[in-house]
Amino acid sequence: MTKSIMITGASRGIGRAVAMEMAKRGYNLALTDILFDELEGLKKSIKDRYPSVAVETRKLDISDYDKVYETVKELDTALGGLDIVFANAGIFFDGWVGQGNFHKYKKSVEINLLGGMATIDAAVGIFKTRNRGHIVAPASIAAFRSLRGSGAYCATKAGISMFLETVRTELIKTPIKVTVLFPGYIDTDLNKSVKSRPFLITVEKGAETIANLIEKQVKRSTVPVFPWNIVKYVLKILPTKMMAKI
């Protein structure tokens, strides 16, 4: 039976690359983004390469929380039942505390955290009715230790990680799966402004790794697995003075 996956924030970056990778593997796709013209361009590219794959697209701003619930339900119906929801949409900006960046912090929380929570909540509500499904969302290596100039982003990624762990606990007696991913530096426009991007991988490699981890239904994993599965422990114990130099 052909499986289906919903991906938010699918027009660019990791979302776009994962959509292409899952299409290559034969998954039907439900794709959302606020950049609808780019999303429609992605749909055409997918249909040109993989004509047998069903692709549904919807314009969605995930900070419009009521619309999130409507859209998840609509796409679930359109594809005859979603199997996986990848709550991927997010933003990033550089900004030190004390420089009047609160409006940017607020936007980060509205999209990365609250938008992700709304997407996950809507999906879990649907999955509970049929006692199956798989929730996936990216936190970040930034969830392990905050970096200078990225406080709001790190806070939202730590928050979504903890939210998903709560979801896992609440669903422990059900077959519904929960996967939390912690990407390192994947080469997308989202992080090109970052001066140092250690262990950088291409977005295509990142998407392939993410797709493999989704299909394995892992509970949690860094992306790529190595070396971040080791580095994450080092980050947690580094002295603050050393972190202040990174």
Backbone bond lengths (Angstrom), bond angles and torsions (degrees), N, CA, C in turn:
res aa  C-N    CA-C-N  psi(-1)  N-CA   C-N-CA  omega(-1)  CA-C   N-CA-C  phi
1 M - - - 1.459 - - 1.530 109.99 -
2 T 1.338 117.19 133.12 1.452 121.77 179.00 1.521 110.71 -69.93
3 K 1.327 115.97 131.61 1.454 120.69 178.93 1.522 110.38 -93.86
4 S 1.336 114.83 161.48 1.468 120.15 179.60 1.519 109.92 -128.34
5 I 1.323 115.07 149.03 1.462 121.49 179.50 1.526 109.67 -136.09
6 M 1.311 115.74 135.10 1.462 121.92 172.28 1.520 108.41 -98.83
7 I 1.339 116.30 133.29 1.464 122.00 -179.95 1.525 108.84 -127.82
8 T 1.320 117.02 119.86 1.466 119.90 174.71 1.529 108.41 -89.32
9 G 1.334 116.03 154.56 1.458 119.57 -178.24 1.515 111.54 62.60
10 A 1.350 116.31 45.57 1.465 120.90 -169.62 1.520 114.62 -93.22
11 S 1.321 118.93 -4.63 1.463 118.63 -172.81 1.526 113.63 -78.05
12 R 1.336 116.56 -23.33 1.460 120.13 -176.88 1.526 111.28 -139.33
13 G 1.317 115.41 170.69 1.447 122.58 168.58 1.517 115.58 57.04
14 I 1.328 115.58 -137.93 1.466 121.12 -176.91 1.520 110.72 -61.90
15 G 1.328 117.63 -41.78 1.456 120.36 -179.19 1.516 112.28 -57.86
16 R 1.326 116.36 -46.28 1.459 121.52 179.70 1.540 110.72 -63.46
17 A 1.330 115.72 -45.99 1.464 119.89 -177.90 1.528 111.43 -65.46
18 V 1.334 117.21 -39.12 1.468 119.97 177.93 1.527 110.27 -67.25
19 A 1.327 117.51 -37.26 1.468 120.75 177.01 1.532 110.14 -59.94
20 M 1.316 117.16 -45.76 1.466 121.07 178.64 1.526 111.07 -63.29
21 E 1.322 116.09 -41.78 1.470 120.21 -178.85 1.526 111.27 -66.41
22 M 1.318 117.23 -42.48 1.463 119.77 -179.68 1.528 111.07 -69.84
23 A 1.335 117.06 -34.23 1.464 120.19 175.19 1.526 109.93 -62.67
24 K 1.324 116.22 -41.97 1.467 120.84 177.90 1.520 111.11 -59.38
25 R 1.322 116.55 -31.28 1.464 121.45 -179.88 1.528 112.42 -87.88
26 G 1.340 117.10 1.56 1.458 120.81 173.76 1.509 116.48 93.63
27 Y 1.333 117.80 10.31 1.459 120.88 179.65 1.529 110.42 -78.29
28 N 1.319 116.59 141.18 1.461 120.38 167.20 1.526 108.51 -76.79
29 L 1.332 116.24 149.42 1.458 120.37 -168.95 1.519 113.07 -124.27
30 A 1.336 114.85 138.10 1.465 122.80 169.14 1.516 105.72 -119.45
31 L 1.326 117.25 111.27 1.454 122.28 -170.70 1.515 111.35 -117.07
32 T 1.332 116.41 134.88 1.466 120.05 178.00 1.518 110.23 -131.08
33 D 1.337 114.95 152.57 1.455 121.76 173.96 1.514 108.05 -172.09
34 I 1.309 115.92 157.48 1.460 120.30 174.64 1.529 110.52 -75.73
35 L 1.346 116.85 -23.95 1.465 122.81 178.81 1.526 108.71 -89.96
36 F 1.323 115.84 79.82 1.460 120.07 -168.84 1.527 113.18 -69.95
37 D 1.331 118.36 -35.46 1.469 119.92 179.11 1.525 110.86 -61.58
38 E 1.328 116.61 -42.37 1.464 120.35 177.75 1.528 110.75 -66.77
39 L 1.313 116.34 -35.63 1.456 121.08 177.90 1.525 111.17 -63.74
40 E 1.332 116.29 -41.96 1.462 120.49 177.82 1.528 111.08 -66.27
41 G 1.331 116.68 -33.49 1.460 119.77 174.71 1.516 111.58 -64.91
42 L 1.328 116.14 -39.90 1.465 120.80 176.06 1.520 110.64 -63.24
43 K 1.324 116.59 -42.73 1.465 120.39 178.98 1.522 110.89 -58.08
44 K 1.330 116.92 -43.92 1.464 120.51 179.60 1.527 111.22 -62.77
45 S 1.338 116.10 -42.19 1.469 120.32 179.11 1.522 111.38 -61.73
46 I 1.327 115.64 -41.76 1.463 120.01 179.41 1.518 111.01 -66.23
47 K 1.324 117.15 -45.68 1.466 120.71 -178.46 1.532 111.25 -65.98
48 D 1.335 116.70 -33.50 1.467 119.67 177.33 1.520 111.16 -65.51
49 R 1.323 116.78 -39.14 1.469 121.08 -177.62 1.526 112.66 -84.95
50 Y 1.323 115.30 -37.79 1.470 120.11 -173.76 1.532 109.12 -131.01
51 P 1.319 117.54 74.11 1.474 120.85 -172.98 1.523 115.22 -61.31
52 S 1.315 117.77 -21.75 1.468 120.02 -178.92 1.523 112.90 -81.00
53 V 1.335 117.09 -10.91 1.462 121.14 -178.29 1.529 110.45 -82.63
54 A 1.328 116.41 127.84 1.466 120.77 175.61 1.521 108.74 -79.28
55 V 1.338 116.90 133.87 1.458 121.51 -179.11 1.525 109.59 -131.42
56 E 1.326 116.00 118.13 1.460 122.50 174.37 1.522 108.47 -109.23
57 T 1.323 117.40 133.57 1.463 121.31 179.26 1.520 110.28 -123.84
58 R 1.329 115.64 146.10 1.454 121.75 176.33 1.530 109.16 -143.80
59 K 1.320 116.00 139.51 1.460 119.95 172.15 1.519 108.49 -75.90
60 L 1.326 116.77 128.89 1.463 119.47 -176.65 1.515 110.91 -151.10
61 D 1.303 115.80 126.13 1.457 123.76 167.78 1.524 105.68 -98.57
62 I 1.337 117.35 111.19 1.467 118.51 -172.75 1.520 113.28 -72.69
63 S 1.340 117.52 -3.18 1.461 118.47 171.34 1.533 111.01 -87.54
64 D 1.331 116.88 -0.39 1.465 122.56 169.66 1.526 105.81 -94.78
65 Y 1.329 115.61 84.67 1.461 121.10 -164.69 1.523 113.85 -64.58
66 D 1.315 117.97 -38.44 1.460 119.61 177.03 1.522 110.53 -62.28
67 K 1.334 116.08 -38.64 1.459 120.87 179.71 1.526 111.41 -66.54
68 V 1.319 117.10 -31.60 1.466 121.07 177.21 1.524 110.01 -58.39
69 Y 1.329 116.49 -48.56 1.465 120.49 -178.93 1.532 110.63 -62.54
70 E 1.317 116.75 -43.35 1.463 120.77 179.29 1.523 111.22 -61.55
71 T 1.322 116.15 -42.66 1.456 121.07 -174.99 1.522 112.04 -71.24
72 V 1.321 117.32 -42.05 1.472 119.94 177.60 1.525 110.07 -60.30
73 K 1.321 117.03 -44.59 1.463 121.09 179.08 1.523 111.11 -64.11
74 E 1.323 116.70 -42.23 1.461 121.76 -178.86 1.527 111.25 -63.89
75 L 1.331 116.61 -43.67 1.459 120.39 -179.42 1.525 111.74 -71.70
76 D 1.306 116.81 -33.14 1.464 120.54 174.92 1.525 109.91 -60.14
77 T 1.305 116.58 -43.54 1.475 121.18 178.31 1.518 110.99 -68.09
78 A 1.325 116.73 -42.54 1.469 121.10 -176.00 1.523 112.51 -61.86
79 L 1.330 117.28 -34.06 1.464 120.56 -178.18 1.523 112.44 -102.24
80 G 1.318 116.48 11.34 1.455 119.08 177.08 1.515 113.83 70.04
81 G 1.322 116.49 26.25 1.464 121.42 177.85 1.514 112.05 111.68
82 L 1.320 116.97 115.44 1.461 121.52 177.46 1.526 110.07 -77.44
83 D 1.317 116.49 141.87 1.464 121.67 175.45 1.526 111.58 -98.40
84 I 1.346 115.75 -35.52 1.464 121.75 -175.96 1.520 108.89 -134.95
85 V 1.323 116.78 138.75 1.457 121.30 170.92 1.525 107.61 -121.97
86 F 1.323 115.46 118.87 1.460 123.05 179.79 1.525 107.81 -104.33
87 A 1.340 116.42 99.29 1.462 122.70 -177.22 1.523 108.92 -81.18
88 N 1.313 115.33 79.54 1.462 122.60 -167.42 1.527 114.70 -96.62
89 A 1.323 118.58 -26.43 1.467 121.30 -170.52 1.527 112.18 -57.00
90 G 1.336 115.59 137.13 1.454 119.64 178.97 1.514 111.73 -170.66
91 I 1.325 116.08 166.80 1.456 122.41 178.46 1.525 109.39 -131.22
92 F 1.341 115.21 163.97 1.463 121.02 177.93 1.523 108.69 -144.95
93 F 1.325 115.77 142.03 1.456 119.58 171.69 1.521 109.09 -148.25
94 D 1.336 115.62 153.28 1.460 121.50 174.29 1.524 108.51 -90.23
95 G 1.293 117.91 137.60 1.465 119.69 177.74 1.516 111.50 -178.30
96 W 1.333 116.24 118.82 1.455 120.69 -179.43 1.527 110.33 -78.46
97 V 1.317 115.40 147.68 1.463 121.66 176.76 1.525 108.98 -65.37
98 G 1.337 115.21 139.86 1.457 120.00 179.22 1.512 114.02 94.17
99 Q 1.340 116.90 5.45 1.460 120.75 -179.84 1.531 112.05 -110.49
100 G 1.335 115.91 17.64 1.459 119.59 176.88 1.508 114.18 74.78
101 N 1.321 116.83 34.51 1.467 121.30 -176.82 1.528 114.03 -97.84
102 F 1.324 116.92 15.94 1.467 118.21 -172.95 1.529 112.89 -57.13
103 H 1.329 117.41 -37.62 1.466 119.11 -179.24 1.532 110.87 -61.72
104 K 1.332 116.25 -31.71 1.462 120.03 176.97 1.527 110.67 -74.95
105 Y 1.335 116.49 -38.01 1.464 119.48 175.62 1.532 109.85 -59.21
106 K 1.316 114.78 -44.97 1.464 120.80 -178.18 1.523 110.79 -61.22
107 K 1.325 116.73 -42.96 1.465 120.46 179.01 1.519 111.03 -64.43
108 S 1.315 117.31 -38.34 1.467 121.20 177.43 1.521 111.06 -60.44
109 V 1.328 115.54 -45.10 1.465 120.07 179.70 1.528 110.82 -65.84
110 E 1.323 116.48 -41.56 1.466 120.88 -178.56 1.535 111.77 -62.15
111 I 1.317 116.42 -37.15 1.471 120.00 -177.11 1.525 111.44 -93.23
112 N 1.322 117.31 -59.51 1.463 120.41 -172.60 1.524 113.21 -65.22
113 L 1.320 116.04 -41.37 1.465 119.58 -175.58 1.529 112.18 -96.68
114 L 1.333 117.62 -62.35 1.464 119.54 -175.73 1.532 112.25 -67.29
115 G 1.334 116.71 -39.59 1.459 119.04 176.88 1.518 111.92 -63.67
116 G 1.327 115.48 -41.37 1.466 119.52 176.26 1.516 111.93 -64.08
117 M 1.332 116.41 -42.00 1.462 120.45 179.09 1.527 111.11 -63.45
118 A 1.326 117.04 -40.54 1.466 120.28 178.74 1.522 111.00 -63.84
119 T 1.336 116.71 -43.13 1.468 121.30 179.01 1.523 110.80 -61.63
120 I 1.316 115.87 -46.18 1.464 120.99 -179.20 1.528 110.74 -65.37
121 D 1.329 116.72 -43.98 1.463 120.80 -179.70 1.531 110.91 -61.47
122 A 1.333 116.47 -43.28 1.462 120.26 179.42 1.526 110.75 -63.32
123 A 1.326 116.34 -42.30 1.466 120.33 -179.00 1.527 111.80 -67.23
124 V 1.334 116.36 -43.82 1.473 119.55 179.87 1.525 110.68 -61.95
125 G 1.324 116.99 -39.44 1.459 120.10 178.35 1.522 111.84 -58.28
126 I 1.333 116.53 -41.09 1.465 120.86 178.27 1.523 110.94 -71.67
127 F 1.327 116.73 -44.34 1.471 120.21 -177.99 1.522 111.97 -62.93
128 K 1.314 116.83 -33.74 1.469 119.71 179.43 1.530 111.69 -63.32
129 T 1.327 116.97 -31.81 1.467 119.50 -177.60 1.519 111.92 -68.62
130 R 1.347 116.92 -23.99 1.475 119.27 -179.59 1.527 112.59 -117.39
131 N 1.352 115.23 2.67 1.459 121.72 174.60 1.525 112.86 58.40
132 R 1.304 116.06 40.32 1.463 121.91 174.39 1.523 108.94 -162.68
133 G 1.324 115.30 164.53 1.450 120.65 178.56 1.517 111.23 137.12
134 H 1.323 115.37 171.16 1.462 121.11 -175.41 1.533 108.62 -144.27
135 I 1.321 116.64 120.14 1.457 123.63 177.12 1.520 108.95 -99.14
136 V 1.340 116.82 129.77 1.459 121.79 178.33 1.526 108.59 -132.99
137 A 1.327 117.07 138.02 1.466 119.67 174.70 1.519 109.44 -151.48
138 P 1.340 116.41 146.64 1.462 119.41 175.69 1.518 111.46 -89.77
139 A 1.317 116.31 123.87 1.464 120.09 163.70 1.525 103.76 -86.43
140 S 1.308 119.16 -120.74 1.463 122.19 179.18 1.515 107.53 -179.18
141 I 1.321 116.08 159.88 1.469 117.82 170.33 1.519 109.63 -60.19
142 A 1.326 116.01 -21.22 1.466 120.91 177.02 1.520 111.84 -66.27
143 A 1.323 117.69 -12.60 1.461 120.72 175.99 1.527 111.65 -76.62
144 F 1.340 116.90 -17.27 1.462 120.83 -178.68 1.528 112.53 -84.77
145 R 1.344 115.76 -35.67 1.469 120.04 -179.09 1.516 108.80 -159.28
146 S 1.300 117.03 127.34 1.458 120.56 -175.95 1.527 111.58 -72.50
147 L 1.337 115.17 147.70 1.452 122.24 -179.49 1.524 110.25 -114.03
148 R 1.314 116.42 150.63 1.465 121.54 179.76 1.528 110.34 -56.44
149 G 1.338 115.08 137.41 1.453 119.75 176.96 1.508 114.99 79.32
150 S 1.330 117.12 0.81 1.470 120.66 -176.51 1.520 111.90 -131.33
151 G 1.327 116.27 28.31 1.464 120.49 -172.98 1.505 114.08 -57.90
152 A 1.333 117.29 -45.85 1.464 120.25 -177.95 1.525 111.14 -66.40
153 Y 1.329 116.20 -43.96 1.467 120.59 179.18 1.525 110.33 -60.38
154 C 1.329 116.31 -47.88 1.467 120.45 -179.91 1.526 111.30 -60.40
155 A 1.326 116.12 -41.08 1.463 120.75 -179.91 1.529 111.03 -62.64
156 T 1.339 117.16 -41.24 1.464 119.27 -178.94 1.521 110.93 -68.94
157 K 1.321 117.19 -35.28 1.464 119.77 -178.58 1.532 111.49 -74.01
158 A 1.319 116.59 -36.59 1.465 119.38 173.12 1.525 109.80 -64.58
159 G 1.334 115.85 -38.78 1.460 120.53 179.91 1.519 113.00 -64.41
160 I 1.329 117.06 -45.12 1.470 119.17 -178.45 1.515 110.17 -68.66
161 S 1.341 117.08 -32.24 1.464 120.69 176.33 1.530 110.49 -62.85
162 M 1.329 117.82 -46.31 1.451 121.39 -179.87 1.530 111.38 -67.68
163 F 1.322 116.29 -37.01 1.468 120.03 177.60 1.526 110.31 -61.03
164 L 1.323 116.81 -43.45 1.468 120.38 -179.68 1.522 111.83 -67.80
165 E 1.327 117.02 -33.66 1.468 118.97 177.00 1.528 109.86 -66.37
166 T 1.334 117.16 -35.21 1.461 120.49 174.84 1.527 110.47 -65.34
167 V 1.336 116.16 -43.57 1.466 120.29 177.91 1.525 109.99 -58.05
168 R 1.336 116.82 -43.92 1.459 120.54 -179.98 1.535 110.81 -59.77
169 T 1.339 115.36 -43.03 1.461 119.99 179.79 1.526 111.39 -63.07
170 E 1.329 116.55 -41.83 1.463 121.12 -178.58 1.524 112.56 -69.86
171 L 1.337 116.45 -24.76 1.470 120.75 -177.63 1.527 112.72 -101.59
172 I 1.330 116.72 10.83 1.463 121.17 -172.03 1.528 113.16 -56.77
173 K 1.328 117.63 -29.83 1.467 120.85 -178.13 1.526 112.66 -93.49
174 T 1.319 117.01 9.99 1.465 121.44 179.78 1.525 109.69 -117.14
175 P 1.341 117.39 165.93 1.476 120.56 176.26 1.533 113.25 -81.02
176 I 1.328 118.18 0.05 1.462 121.19 -177.65 1.538 109.24 -70.82
177 K 1.330 115.67 129.89 1.459 121.84 -175.98 1.525 111.18 -97.24
178 V 1.329 115.45 151.16 1.464 121.81 177.60 1.528 108.63 -132.48
179 T 1.329 116.19 126.49 1.462 121.86 179.30 1.525 109.53 -123.73
180 V 1.331 116.50 125.00 1.460 122.52 175.00 1.526 108.03 -109.92
181 L 1.330 116.18 123.10 1.459 120.85 -179.45 1.532 110.05 -108.18
182 F 1.320 115.41 146.84 1.460 121.63 -179.45 1.525 109.05 -125.69
183 P 1.337 116.97 80.28 1.466 119.23 -179.42 1.522 112.62 -65.62
184 G 1.332 114.33 143.47 1.451 120.39 167.93 1.516 108.01 -87.53
185 Y 1.307 117.26 -142.81 1.457 120.34 -178.35 1.526 110.71 -85.24
186 I 1.323 114.32 110.41 1.454 122.88 175.98 1.523 106.71 -111.41
187 D 1.304 117.59 132.90 1.461 122.18 -169.20 1.524 111.95 -72.10
188 T 1.329 116.23 91.97 1.461 122.79 176.25 1.525 108.96 -134.14
189 D 1.333 116.06 168.55 1.466 120.27 178.22 1.526 112.00 -62.24
190 L 1.333 116.18 -23.21 1.462 120.73 -176.58 1.521 112.26 -59.98
191 N 1.348 116.40 -34.57 1.469 118.89 -174.94 1.522 114.46 -119.21
192 K 1.327 117.75 13.30 1.466 119.88 -178.35 1.530 112.46 -64.52
193 S 1.330 116.83 -21.95 1.472 119.64 179.73 1.524 112.37 -77.97
194 V 1.329 117.36 -11.87 1.464 121.36 179.96 1.530 108.91 -74.49
195 K 1.327 117.47 127.07 1.469 121.37 -174.60 1.523 112.42 -66.84
196 S 1.310 116.87 -41.64 1.460 120.86 -178.13 1.531 109.63 -117.44
197 R 1.334 116.87 123.91 1.456 121.29 179.78 1.531 109.08 -127.95
198 P 1.334 116.87 78.55 1.476 120.05 -177.27 1.526 111.95 -64.29
199 F 1.319 114.06 147.04 1.472 122.62 177.20 1.531 111.51 57.42
200 L 1.327 116.25 36.12 1.467 121.92 -178.18 1.528 110.92 -62.97
201 I 1.340 116.11 136.53 1.466 121.16 174.06 1.527 108.68 -125.80
202 T 1.319 116.58 161.13 1.456 120.85 178.59 1.524 110.01 -70.88
203 V 1.329 115.54 157.61 1.457 119.59 179.38 1.530 110.61 -66.02
204 E 1.330 117.33 -30.88 1.470 120.09 177.80 1.532 111.12 -66.45
205 K 1.329 116.56 -42.28 1.462 120.55 177.25 1.529 110.45 -65.58
206 G 1.329 115.69 -40.12 1.457 119.20 177.70 1.511 111.94 -61.92
207 A 1.339 116.54 -43.08 1.462 120.82 -179.58 1.524 111.40 -65.41
208 E 1.317 116.60 -39.67 1.469 119.92 177.92 1.525 110.87 -62.87
209 T 1.330 115.73 -43.20 1.469 120.01 178.75 1.524 110.97 -64.07
210 I 1.323 116.52 -44.27 1.466 120.79 179.42 1.521 110.58 -61.45
211 A 1.324 117.40 -44.28 1.465 120.91 179.25 1.528 111.00 -61.43
212 N 1.328 116.77 -40.86 1.472 120.00 178.43 1.531 111.25 -63.44
213 L 1.326 116.37 -42.05 1.464 120.57 -179.65 1.528 111.28 -67.84
214 I 1.333 116.71 -36.91 1.470 120.34 176.08 1.518 110.16 -62.93
215 E 1.307 116.90 -46.33 1.468 120.07 -178.11 1.526 112.25 -67.20
216 K 1.327 116.80 -28.89 1.469 120.49 175.84 1.532 111.59 -79.49
217 Q 1.336 116.59 -10.51 1.465 123.18 -178.93 1.532 111.76 54.81
218 V 1.340 115.28 44.22 1.463 119.19 178.83 1.524 109.53 -66.28
219 K 1.309 116.66 153.80 1.461 120.41 178.85 1.525 110.67 -76.73
220 R 1.330 116.29 -42.53 1.457 120.79 -179.68 1.518 108.72 -159.53
221 S 1.324 115.88 146.74 1.465 119.49 179.23 1.512 110.38 -165.00
222 T 1.338 115.86 148.00 1.447 120.97 168.29 1.533 108.74 -77.25
223 V 1.336 115.96 161.38 1.469 121.94 178.68 1.522 108.15 -134.90
224 P 1.352 118.96 114.51 1.457 125.67 -5.95 1.529 110.77 -68.11
225 V 1.319 115.44 167.80 1.461 119.10 -177.23 1.531 109.81 -63.58
226 F 1.329 116.68 -51.29 1.469 121.69 177.36 1.522 108.60 -107.86
227 P 1.324 120.21 136.90 1.476 127.80 10.47 1.524 114.25 -96.12
228 W 1.371 117.49 2.40 1.458 119.24 -172.75 1.527 113.20 -66.29
229 N 1.354 117.76 -23.39 1.464 119.04 178.07 1.528 111.20 -67.30
230 I 1.324 116.82 -18.82 1.466 121.62 175.17 1.527 110.42 -98.29
231 V 1.334 115.93 -44.04 1.465 121.23 -177.53 1.529 111.82 -58.89
232 K 1.345 116.72 -33.62 1.469 119.19 -177.82 1.529 111.75 -58.76
233 Y 1.339 117.01 -34.75 1.463 119.44 179.27 1.526 110.92 -72.91
234 V 1.332 116.24 -35.34 1.460 120.81 177.78 1.528 109.90 -64.87
235 L 1.340 116.76 -43.28 1.463 121.26 179.88 1.528 111.98 -57.27
236 K 1.324 115.52 -38.17 1.459 119.87 -176.18 1.522 113.29 -67.84
237 I 1.344 116.98 -24.62 1.464 118.82 -173.78 1.526 113.03 -109.97
238 L 1.343 117.94 -3.44 1.460 119.19 179.72 1.524 110.62 -63.14
239 P 1.324 118.72 138.12 1.470 120.68 176.09 1.520 110.79 -61.24
240 T 1.320 115.91 150.38 1.457 121.01 -179.63 1.529 111.76 -58.16
241 K 1.333 117.46 -38.14 1.460 120.41 179.59 1.526 111.33 -60.16
242 M 1.318 116.70 -35.82 1.467 119.87 178.27 1.519 110.86 -73.84
243 M 1.343 116.90 -40.42 1.467 120.41 177.30 1.520 110.90 -61.41
244 A 1.326 116.44 -31.25 1.473 120.61 -178.53 1.517 112.28 -69.27
245 K 1.332 116.66 -13.07 1.463 120.36 179.18 1.525 111.82 -96.79
246 I 1.339 116.53 -9.02 1.470 119.83 -176.97 1.516 109.53 -84.14
